[in-house]
Amino acid sequence: MKNNCFKGFAAVLLLVFLSSFQVAAQYLPDKKVFQNQYDLTRPHSLDIQYYTLDSRLTKIANDGTKKGTDIYRLYLRCVPAAPASKLGDDYTCLKFTYQSGNSPEKTIPSLTNWEYHVKLKRDAKDSAEPLFGIDQSKFENLVDDSGKEVPIENQFHIYNAFVDFYSMFVFADKPDSGRGVQDLKQVGDKVIHAASFSQPEENLGSRIAKGSYFKNGEITLEFKGLGNVNNKPCALIGYDSGASSFYMIMKPVANIEIKTRGSSHYFGDIYKDLAGGWIQKATLHEFVVSQSQVPGLADKVNGIVERTIMINNVPAIH
């Protein structure tokens, strides 16, 4: 009787194994996926694009406990420029909201339906111009929909949400010179991006003093695979900043400077439409450790921040 039971159990195991093997075989990737070569630099289509960005910033105490999360949400419409145009694409910020900790979500009225041009590629002579063509002064003295002034720290993070969004295109599109996404031909390819170890001089507005900088680490791109997002075949591109560093001199009010030094490590994935050239989805994870010297305080202030960002290409936003 025991032998019969054992034989029956063994037969069931065999059936399960064979069934699992057949299912697994159905999902084994075609070798051609890894052997084929792909062009990840196709020009952007001229179709209007809509995006949402959800950025979550969590402050962490020295003992590791989380002190609260701020949420920033950006809603964008992009009207692409013709390929030969040097003016850049036309963008409209349809809405921007932010929520600090457990407080209610607030809208920033001055950013609602704000229209502007974005120039992702630029010459060295443009270094005095605002980063990506985004006027940083637009983000100074912001007030929310209740008429209350947004804290200066939050104002900077609202501006930074726009910078984060366009930074994804720096990695996803071919740079003006040097190595980049154009060197990723097959799944598994890796490349060190041309922006590695760069420390560009940028105009970040009147509240960030000259001498401030962000220095990239060794930025790597990897062609990680293929996916389907929004019913579009996409290349999955991974990026990693390596060990980045920064020095910021913030001037919240006249005659007061807050000097901050720190390190940053950010990384994530980009799903880029193989046909239309537009980003369909992107993620960013970042860890920032800093130390600030604040006038009037004897001890320096330590800061630990974790950020997570999700960008989605979505249907028309009304």
C-alpha distance (Angstrom), angle and dihedral (degrees) to the residues before:
residue distance angle dihedral
M1 . . .
K2 3.82 . .
N3 3.80 90.7 .
N4 3.80 91.4 51.8
C5 3.82 90.3 50.4
F6 3.80 90.8 49.6
K7 3.81 91.3 49.5
G8 3.80 90.2 49.7
F9 3.81 91.6 49.8
A10 3.82 91.1 47.7
A11 3.80 90.5 51.1
V12 3.81 90.8 52.7
L13 3.81 90.8 50.0
L14 3.79 90.2 50.5
L15 3.80 91.7 51.0
V16 3.81 91.2 48.6
F17 3.81 90.8 49.2
L18 3.79 93.6 48.9
S19 3.79 91.8 46.2
S20 3.82 91.7 49.1
F21 3.80 91.0 47.3
Q22 3.80 91.5 52.1
V23 3.83 91.7 49.0
A24 3.80 92.0 47.1
A25 3.80 91.0 48.2
Q26 3.79 89.9 55.8
Y27 3.80 90.4 58.2
L28 3.80 98.9 43.1
P29 3.82 106.3 122.2
D30 3.77 118.6 -111.0
K31 3.81 109.5 -105.5
K32 3.79 87.7 -130.5
V33 3.81 88.6 69.6
F34 3.80 88.4 67.8
Q35 3.79 96.2 37.5
N36 3.80 98.5 46.4
Q37 3.77 120.6 94.7
Y38 3.80 119.6 -132.5
D39 3.79 134.1 -161.0
L40 3.81 108.7 -133.6
T41 3.81 94.2 177.2
R42 3.78 102.3 71.6
P43 3.84 112.6 147.7
H44 3.79 115.1 -101.3
S45 3.78 114.2 -97.0
L46 3.80 117.1 -116.1
D47 3.81 93.0 -119.2
I48 3.81 116.3 123.4
Q49 3.81 110.8 -104.0
Y50 3.81 130.7 -152.0
Y51 3.80 124.5 -160.3
T52 3.77 140.5 -178.1
L53 3.80 124.8 -159.4
D54 3.79 124.0 -163.8
S55 3.82 113.8 -169.7
R56 3.81 121.6 -176.5
L57 3.79 120.2 -169.3
T58 3.80 118.2 -168.9
K59 3.80 123.0 -171.0
I60 3.79 115.6 -146.4
A61 3.81 125.2 -157.4
N62 3.81 122.1 -131.8
D63 3.80 89.7 -101.0
G64 3.82 91.1 55.9
T65 3.80 99.2 -104.8
K66 3.79 117.8 134.3
K67 3.80 114.2 -114.2
G68 3.80 98.6 -165.4
T69 3.79 143.2 -58.9
D70 3.80 129.9 -109.2
I71 3.80 117.8 -156.7
Y72 3.81 124.2 -153.8
R73 3.81 121.1 -171.5
L74 3.79 124.7 -168.1
Y75 3.83 126.7 -171.4
L76 3.81 116.6 -165.4
R77 3.80 141.6 -178.5
C78 3.80 120.6 -162.3
V79 3.80 125.6 -161.6
P80 3.82 104.4 -167.8
A81 3.77 121.2 -133.3
A82 3.79 120.9 -129.4
P83 3.83 112.0 -87.1
A84 3.82 92.2 -110.5
S85 3.82 93.2 51.2
K86 3.80 118.6 106.4
L87 3.80 94.5 -169.3
G88 3.79 95.3 85.6
D89 3.79 132.0 -127.4
D90 3.80 122.4 -51.0
Y91 3.80 113.4 -117.7
T92 3.79 131.9 -172.8
C93 3.78 122.7 -162.5
L94 3.79 97.9 -144.0
K95 3.80 93.3 -173.9
F96 3.79 141.9 -16.7
T97 3.80 125.5 -161.0
Y98 3.77 133.7 175.7
Q99 3.77 135.2 -171.1
S100 3.80 122.5 -162.7
G101 3.78 113.6 -154.7
N102 3.81 111.9 -54.4
S103 3.80 94.6 -19.7
P104 3.84 119.5 115.7
E105 3.81 119.1 -85.6
K106 3.81 112.5 -94.3
T107 3.82 131.6 -156.9
I108 3.81 122.8 -139.4
P109 3.85 103.3 -136.1
S110 3.82 95.7 -166.7
L111 3.83 90.2 60.9
T112 3.81 95.3 49.2
N113 3.82 109.2 113.1
W114 3.81 90.6 -6.8
E115 3.82 109.5 166.2
Y116 3.80 123.3 -153.9
H117 3.82 143.2 150.0
V118 3.78 124.2 -111.1
K119 3.79 123.5 -152.0
L120 3.79 109.7 -172.4
K121 3.80 95.8 176.2
R122 3.76 119.7 53.7
D123 3.79 143.6 158.7
A124 3.80 126.9 -109.2
K125 3.79 88.7 -104.1
D126 3.80 88.1 64.9
S127 3.83 93.6 65.4
A128 3.80 90.5 103.7
E129 3.79 89.6 56.4
P130 3.83 120.8 89.3
L131 3.79 115.0 -82.7
F132 3.84 109.1 -88.5
G133 3.81 86.7 -5.3
I134 3.82 91.3 -74.5
D135 3.80 110.7 142.8
Q136 3.80 104.7 -129.5
S137 3.81 91.8 -161.5
K138 3.81 86.9 70.6
F139 3.80 86.8 72.6
E140 3.78 97.8 51.9
N141 3.81 121.1 100.9
L142 3.80 92.5 8.6
V143 3.80 118.8 177.9
D144 3.79 127.5 -162.5
D145 3.80 127.9 -129.1
S146 3.82 90.6 -85.2
G147 3.81 90.8 58.5
K148 3.82 93.2 -109.0
E149 3.80 118.7 136.0
V150 3.79 113.8 -111.0
P151 3.84 112.3 -120.6
I152 3.81 112.0 -100.8
E153 3.81 92.8 -117.2
N154 3.80 90.7 55.3
Q155 3.81 91.0 46.4
F156 3.79 89.5 59.4
H157 3.82 92.4 48.7
I158 3.81 90.6 49.8
Y159 3.81 88.9 55.4
N160 3.80 90.2 44.2
A161 3.82 90.9 57.2
F162 3.80 88.4 66.2
V163 3.82 91.3 47.8
D164 3.81 91.0 50.4
F165 3.79 91.1 51.9
Y166 3.80 95.5 53.5
S167 3.79 93.1 40.8
M168 3.81 87.5 70.1
F169 3.80 89.4 63.9
V170 3.81 90.5 51.8
F171 3.81 87.5 63.8
A172 3.81 97.5 35.7
D173 3.84 96.9 49.9
K174 3.79 132.3 58.0
P175 3.83 113.2 -89.0
D176 3.79 122.0 -128.0
S177 3.79 89.8 -107.5
G178 3.77 139.1 -3.9
R179 3.77 132.2 33.2
G180 3.78 122.6 -30.6
V181 3.77 145.7 123.9
Q182 3.83 90.7 -31.1
D183 3.82 87.9 71.5
L184 3.80 92.5 60.2
K185 3.79 104.0 92.6
Q186 3.79 105.7 148.4
V187 3.78 135.8 31.7
G188 3.80 106.4 -87.2
D189 3.80 96.4 32.1
K190 3.82 117.3 136.4
V191 3.80 131.0 -168.2
I192 3.80 138.2 178.6
H193 3.82 106.2 -121.6
A194 3.80 121.7 -123.4
A195 3.82 90.8 -120.3
S196 3.82 91.7 65.3
F197 3.80 114.9 129.5
S198 3.81 90.3 0.6
Q199 3.79 119.8 149.4
P200 3.80 104.1 -171.7
E201 3.77 121.5 -170.2
E202 3.78 107.3 -120.8
N203 3.77 137.4 -176.3
L204 3.82 104.5 -127.4
G205 3.78 98.5 168.6
S206 3.80 137.1 -92.8
R207 3.81 95.1 -58.9
I208 3.81 94.5 59.3
A209 3.82 108.9 67.5
K210 3.79 125.4 -140.1
G211 3.79 111.8 -89.6
S212 3.80 93.2 50.3
Y213 3.79 115.5 123.4
F214 3.78 146.6 165.6
K215 3.80 115.2 -144.3
N216 3.78 118.4 -160.4
G217 3.77 122.8 -138.4
E218 3.79 124.2 -141.7
I219 3.80 101.1 -47.6
T220 3.79 114.0 -153.6
L221 3.80 128.5 -168.0
E222 3.79 122.7 -161.0
F223 3.80 131.1 -170.0
K224 3.80 95.0 -137.2
G225 3.79 100.8 174.1
L226 3.77 146.8 -73.7
G227 3.78 130.8 -64.4
N228 3.77 144.3 168.3
V229 3.80 119.2 -117.7
N230 3.81 123.5 168.2
N231 3.83 87.3 -3.8
K232 3.80 89.6 -62.6
P233 3.82 124.3 121.3
C234 3.81 106.0 -118.4
A235 3.77 139.4 -171.7
L236 3.80 112.5 -127.7
I237 3.81 107.6 -136.8
G238 3.78 120.3 -173.4
Y239 3.79 121.4 -159.0
D240 3.81 133.3 -170.8
S241 3.80 126.2 -174.1
G242 3.77 97.5 -156.0
A243 3.82 116.4 -151.8
S244 3.81 106.8 -17.0
S245 3.80 126.3 179.1
F246 3.79 137.9 -164.9
Y247 3.78 145.1 -170.9
M248 3.79 118.9 -158.9
I249 3.80 129.3 -173.4
M250 3.78 106.2 -165.4
K251 3.80 122.2 -169.2
P252 3.82 106.3 -163.4
V253 3.81 90.2 171.9
A254 3.79 135.3 1.9
N255 3.82 116.7 -66.1
I256 3.81 93.7 9.7
E257 3.80 122.6 104.1
I258 3.79 127.8 -175.9
K259 3.80 110.6 -162.1
T260 3.78 117.4 -158.0
R261 3.80 131.1 -177.3
G262 3.76 123.6 -174.9
S263 3.77 152.4 133.1
S264 3.78 132.0 -106.6
H265 3.79 135.0 -164.2
Y266 3.78 117.2 -173.2
F267 3.79 131.2 171.4
G268 3.79 140.8 156.7
D269 3.79 148.9 134.1
I270 3.80 134.3 -80.1
Y271 3.80 125.0 -159.4
K272 3.81 107.3 -155.1
D273 3.80 123.0 -169.5
L274 3.80 107.1 -116.9
A275 3.81 92.5 -151.1
G276 3.81 106.6 32.7
G277 3.81 97.6 33.0
W278 3.82 95.0 -135.5
I279 3.79 125.8 126.7
Q280 3.80 109.8 -108.0
K281 3.79 98.1 -176.3
A282 3.79 136.9 -2.4
T283 3.78 138.0 178.1
L284 3.80 133.0 -161.4
H285 3.79 129.7 -169.4
E286 3.78 119.7 -175.2
F287 3.79 137.3 178.2
V288 3.82 117.5 -162.4
V289 3.81 126.1 -172.1
S290 3.79 117.6 -175.0
Q291 3.78 146.1 164.0
S292 3.81 122.3 -150.1
Q293 3.75 132.4 -161.5
V294 3.82 107.6 -147.1
P295 3.82 121.0 -170.1
G296 3.81 111.2 -111.5
L297 3.81 95.1 23.4
A298 3.79 119.1 103.3
D299 3.81 94.5 -157.9
K300 3.77 125.9 55.7
V301 3.80 117.5 -113.7
N302 3.80 117.7 -120.4
G303 3.78 120.7 -149.3
I304 3.81 133.1 -167.0
V305 3.80 118.5 -177.0
E306 3.80 133.9 176.2
R307 3.80 119.3 -163.1
T308 3.79 130.5 -170.0
I309 3.79 123.5 -174.5
M310 3.79 132.0 -172.8
I311 3.81 120.9 -168.9
N312 3.80 120.8 -171.0
N313 3.79 132.7 -174.5
V314 3.82 102.6 -138.1
P315 3.82 141.1 178.6
A316 3.80 118.3 -86.8
I317 3.81 113.9 -50.0
H318 3.81 115.1 -139.9
